[in-house]
Amino acid sequence: MFSKKQRMGIVLGMMLVVALAVVPAFGGSAVVGSVAGSMNATLGGQALIPNTTIFSGDSLQVKDGAAVVAVGRGSRLVFGRETVASFLREASEVTVLLGQGNVSLYQGQAGVNVRVKVGTVTVAPTGEFKTLGEVAMVNGAVVVTAKEGKLRVEGNGPAQEVVKGKTITVAAKTARSPQGGAAGAGSGSAGMSTSTALQVGSVAAGGTSTVMSGVAISRAGDARDAAAAANSTASDAVSAAEDAAAAAAAAEAAANAAGCALDKVSVANDGVSVFDPDGTICQ
């Protein structure tokens, strides 16, 4: 038989084991980043608002709008219209699992590493330079465009590098393709139908506008915050000026009162007013 003290020790030990088992479940959701701006977007079914923290495992949906996510210092993800994506955070790397639509990524030299995964295809900056690129899904194909720096594409055939100003198209490897391997390596248009090629061209042309609209949303949020801060500072300045004016008036009144007292004493002593000769203040 266990003593009361021993039973208490066993209960406390079991509670500790349960607590240690539960902590990882809550602490396992690593922070991916925060929302810099959004329009017509939801996170987990809830309306997306600026400064919302995004965690690993969260799901993002953009309708007819855009969303900008700040990742660490200097990295940005801009999600275009009709986009569905989720996030995965591993150590110093963030992966966007793109279900549909498009995402533009910007990674600075000192920023968190970001990459985009569509099926078996993975797109990531080389990490050597500042990188700006876009990944889009078009009719089952993955269209990759590099605006700045270089992007490395892996997962369907030999790895490829996309340099500044180039676009390639590869098939998301969800089923065997009769040709096999990467489709349209180099030009990004070989083996595609006319309609698909036109859509790819439209995506490539719209990449810059998507990034710029996302940057505009982000800057609008920053400007709004700066304006609010400026208004607060101006209000504080007005309050300080009013306080200073009140203090000056009080000081002047005190000086007048002291002068009047001195004047009355002077008049009582020798009949000469030294502070208020004309008698307008000390009546």
C-alpha positions as CSV (number, residue, x, y, z in Angstrom):
1,M,0.0,0.0,0.0
2,F,1.2,3.5,-0.8
3,S,1.2,6.2,1.7
4,K,-0.7,9.4,1.2
5,K,2.5,11.2,0.4
6,Q,3.6,8.6,-2.2
7,R,0.1,8.7,-3.8
8,M,0.4,12.4,-4.1
9,G,3.8,12.1,-5.7
10,I,2.5,9.6,-8.3
11,V,-0.4,11.9,-9.2
12,L,1.9,14.9,-9.6
13,G,4.2,12.8,-11.8
14,M,1.3,11.8,-14.1
15,M,0.2,15.4,-14.3
16,L,3.7,16.4,-15.4
17,V,3.8,13.7,-18.0
18,V,0.5,14.8,-19.5
19,A,1.6,18.5,-19.4
20,L,4.8,17.7,-21.3
21,A,2.8,15.7,-23.9
22,V,0.3,18.6,-24.4
23,V,2.9,21.4,-24.7
24,P,4.2,20.4,-28.1
25,A,0.7,20.2,-29.5
26,F,0.2,23.9,-28.7
27,G,3.8,25.0,-29.2
28,G,4.4,23.2,-32.5
29,S,2.7,26.0,-34.6
30,A,5.7,28.0,-35.5
31,V,5.2,31.6,-36.7
32,V,5.5,32.1,-40.4
33,G,5.0,35.9,-40.6
34,S,2.4,38.6,-40.4
35,V,-0.1,40.2,-42.8
36,A,1.2,43.5,-44.2
37,G,-2.0,44.1,-46.2
38,S,-4.9,42.3,-47.8
39,M,-8.1,42.7,-49.8
40,N,-10.9,40.1,-50.2
41,A,-8.8,37.4,-48.5
42,T,-9.4,35.0,-45.6
43,L,-7.3,32.9,-43.3
44,G,-8.9,29.7,-42.0
45,G,-12.2,31.1,-43.1
46,Q,-11.9,34.3,-41.2
47,A,-11.5,37.7,-42.8
48,L,-7.8,38.6,-43.1
49,I,-6.8,41.9,-41.5
50,P,-3.4,43.7,-41.3
51,N,-0.9,42.6,-38.6
52,T,-2.6,39.1,-38.3
53,T,0.0,36.6,-37.3
54,I,0.3,33.5,-39.6
55,F,1.3,30.2,-38.2
56,S,2.6,27.0,-39.8
57,G,-0.4,25.0,-41.0
58,D,-2.6,28.0,-41.7
59,S,-4.6,28.1,-44.9
60,L,-5.0,31.3,-47.0
61,Q,-7.7,32.0,-49.6
62,V,-7.7,35.1,-51.9
63,K,-10.8,35.8,-54.0
64,D,-10.9,38.9,-56.2
65,G,-8.1,40.7,-54.4
66,A,-4.6,40.2,-53.0
67,A,-2.7,39.5,-49.8
68,V,0.8,40.5,-48.7
69,V,2.6,38.5,-46.0
70,A,5.8,39.7,-44.4
71,V,8.2,36.8,-43.6
72,G,11.0,37.6,-41.2
73,R,13.2,40.6,-42.2
74,G,13.1,41.6,-45.8
75,S,11.1,38.7,-47.3
76,R,7.6,39.2,-48.8
77,L,5.0,36.9,-50.3
78,V,2.2,38.5,-52.5
79,F,-0.8,36.3,-53.3
80,G,-2.9,37.1,-56.3
81,R,-6.6,36.7,-57.1
82,E,-8.2,33.3,-56.9
83,T,-5.4,31.8,-54.9
84,V,-5.4,29.0,-52.3
85,A,-2.3,28.3,-50.3
86,S,-1.1,27.0,-47.0
87,F,2.1,27.5,-45.0
88,L,4.8,25.3,-43.5
89,R,7.6,26.6,-41.2
90,E,10.7,24.5,-40.8
91,A,13.7,26.0,-38.9
92,S,14.8,29.1,-40.9
93,E,12.7,28.2,-44.0
94,V,9.1,28.9,-45.0
95,T,7.3,26.8,-47.6
96,V,4.2,27.9,-49.4
97,L,2.1,25.0,-50.5
98,L,0.3,26.4,-53.5
99,G,-3.1,24.8,-54.3
100,Q,-4.2,27.2,-57.0
101,G,-3.6,30.7,-58.3
102,N,-0.3,32.5,-58.1
103,V,2.2,33.9,-55.6
104,S,5.0,36.4,-56.1
105,L,8.0,36.1,-53.7
106,Y,10.7,38.5,-52.8
107,Q,13.6,37.4,-50.7
108,G,16.4,39.7,-49.5
109,Q,19.9,38.6,-48.9
110,A,19.4,38.6,-45.1
111,G,15.8,37.5,-45.2
112,V,14.1,34.2,-44.2
113,N,14.4,31.6,-47.0
114,V,11.2,31.1,-48.8
115,R,10.1,28.5,-51.4
116,V,7.0,27.5,-53.2
117,K,5.8,23.9,-53.7
118,V,3.2,22.8,-56.2
119,G,2.7,19.0,-56.2
120,T,6.2,17.6,-56.6
121,V,7.6,20.8,-58.1
122,T,9.6,23.1,-55.7
123,V,10.7,26.6,-56.6
124,A,13.2,28.5,-54.5
125,P,15.6,31.4,-54.8
126,T,19.3,30.4,-55.1
127,G,20.1,32.6,-52.0
128,E,23.0,34.4,-53.6
129,F,21.2,37.6,-54.5
130,K,18.0,39.5,-53.8
131,T,15.3,37.6,-55.7
132,L,11.9,38.5,-57.1
133,G,9.9,35.9,-58.9
134,E,6.4,34.5,-59.5
135,V,5.0,31.0,-59.5
136,A,1.6,30.4,-61.0
137,M,-0.6,27.4,-61.8
138,V,-2.1,27.4,-65.3
139,N,-4.1,24.4,-66.6
140,G,-2.2,21.9,-64.5
141,A,1.2,23.4,-65.4
142,V,3.6,25.4,-63.1
143,V,4.8,28.7,-64.7
144,V,7.9,30.1,-63.1
145,T,9.2,33.6,-63.9
146,A,12.3,35.3,-62.5
147,K,12.2,39.2,-62.3
148,E,15.4,39.6,-60.3
149,G,18.0,37.1,-59.2
150,K,17.6,33.4,-60.0
151,L,15.1,30.7,-59.1
152,R,15.9,27.0,-58.9
153,V,13.1,24.6,-60.0
154,E,13.2,20.9,-58.9
155,G,11.0,17.9,-58.6
156,N,10.1,17.0,-62.2
157,G,13.1,15.9,-64.2
158,P,16.5,17.6,-64.0
159,A,16.8,20.7,-61.8
160,Q,16.6,23.9,-63.7
161,E,17.7,27.5,-63.0
162,V,15.5,30.4,-64.1
163,V,17.5,33.6,-64.6
164,K,16.3,37.2,-64.6
165,G,13.8,37.9,-67.4
166,K,13.1,34.2,-68.2
167,T,10.0,32.1,-67.8
168,I,9.7,28.3,-67.9
169,T,6.8,25.9,-67.6
170,V,6.8,22.5,-66.0
171,A,4.1,19.9,-65.3
172,A,3.1,19.3,-61.7
173,K,3.9,15.6,-61.4
174,T,0.5,14.3,-60.2
175,A,0.2,11.7,-63.0
176,R,2.5,10.2,-65.6
177,S,2.9,12.4,-68.7
178,P,3.3,10.7,-72.1
179,Q,6.4,12.9,-72.8
180,G,7.7,12.7,-69.2
181,G,10.1,15.2,-67.6
182,A,9.8,18.9,-67.8
183,A,7.6,20.6,-70.3
184,G,8.7,23.6,-72.2
185,A,12.1,24.0,-70.5
186,G,13.8,27.1,-71.7
187,S,11.1,29.0,-73.6
188,G,8.2,27.9,-71.4
189,S,5.8,27.4,-74.3
190,A,6.8,24.3,-76.1
191,G,4.2,21.5,-76.1
192,M,1.4,23.8,-74.9
193,S,-1.9,24.5,-76.5
194,T,-2.6,28.0,-77.9
195,S,-5.0,28.8,-75.0
196,T,-2.5,27.6,-72.4
197,A,0.3,29.6,-74.0
198,L,-1.8,32.7,-74.0
199,Q,-2.6,32.2,-70.3
200,V,1.0,31.8,-69.5
201,G,1.8,35.0,-71.3
202,S,-1.0,36.7,-69.4
203,V,0.4,35.4,-66.1
204,A,3.9,36.5,-67.0
205,A,2.7,40.0,-68.0
206,G,0.6,40.3,-64.9
207,G,3.3,39.3,-62.5
208,T,4.7,42.8,-62.1
209,S,1.2,44.3,-61.6
210,T,0.5,41.7,-58.9
211,V,3.7,42.5,-57.1
212,M,3.1,46.3,-57.4
213,S,-0.5,46.0,-56.2
214,G,0.7,44.0,-53.2
215,V,3.5,46.5,-52.5
216,A,0.9,49.3,-52.8
217,I,-1.3,47.5,-50.3
218,S,1.6,47.1,-47.9
219,R,2.7,50.7,-48.4
220,A,-0.9,52.0,-47.8
221,G,-0.9,50.1,-44.5
222,D,2.4,51.7,-43.6
223,A,1.2,55.1,-44.6
224,R,-2.0,54.7,-42.6
225,D,0.1,53.7,-39.5
226,A,2.5,56.7,-40.1
227,A,-0.5,59.1,-40.5
228,A,-2.0,57.8,-37.2
229,A,1.4,58.2,-35.5
230,A,1.7,61.8,-36.9
231,N,-1.8,62.7,-35.7
232,S,-1.0,61.4,-32.3
233,T,2.2,63.4,-32.2
234,A,0.5,66.5,-33.4
235,S,-2.2,66.1,-30.7
236,D,0.4,65.7,-28.1
237,A,2.2,68.8,-29.3
238,V,-1.1,70.8,-29.1
239,S,-1.7,69.6,-25.6
240,A,1.8,70.5,-24.6
241,A,1.4,74.0,-26.1
242,E,-1.9,74.5,-24.3
243,D,-0.3,73.4,-21.0
244,A,2.7,75.7,-21.6
245,A,0.3,78.6,-22.3
246,A,-1.7,77.9,-19.2
247,A,1.5,77.7,-17.1
248,A,2.7,81.0,-18.6
249,A,-0.6,82.7,-17.8
250,A,-0.4,81.4,-14.3
251,A,3.1,82.6,-13.9
252,E,2.1,86.0,-15.3
253,A,-0.8,86.2,-12.8
254,A,1.5,85.3,-9.9
255,A,4.0,87.9,-11.0
256,N,1.2,90.5,-11.2
257,A,0.0,89.6,-7.7
258,A,3.5,89.8,-6.3
259,G,4.0,93.2,-8.0
260,C,0.7,94.5,-6.6
261,A,1.7,93.4,-3.1
262,L,5.0,95.2,-3.5
263,D,3.3,98.3,-4.9
264,K,0.9,98.5,-2.0
265,V,3.8,98.2,0.5
266,S,5.7,101.0,-1.4
267,V,2.6,103.3,-1.4
268,A,2.0,102.7,2.2
269,N,5.6,103.6,3.1
270,D,6.3,106.6,0.9
271,G,3.3,107.2,-1.3
272,V,5.2,106.2,-4.5
273,S,3.9,103.4,-6.7
274,V,6.9,101.3,-8.1
275,F,5.0,98.5,-9.9
276,D,1.8,100.0,-11.3
277,P,2.2,103.8,-11.7
278,D,-1.2,104.2,-13.4
279,G,-3.1,101.9,-11.0
280,T,-4.6,99.7,-13.8
281,I,-3.4,96.4,-12.4
282,C,-3.6,96.8,-8.7
283,Q,-7.0,98.3,-8.3
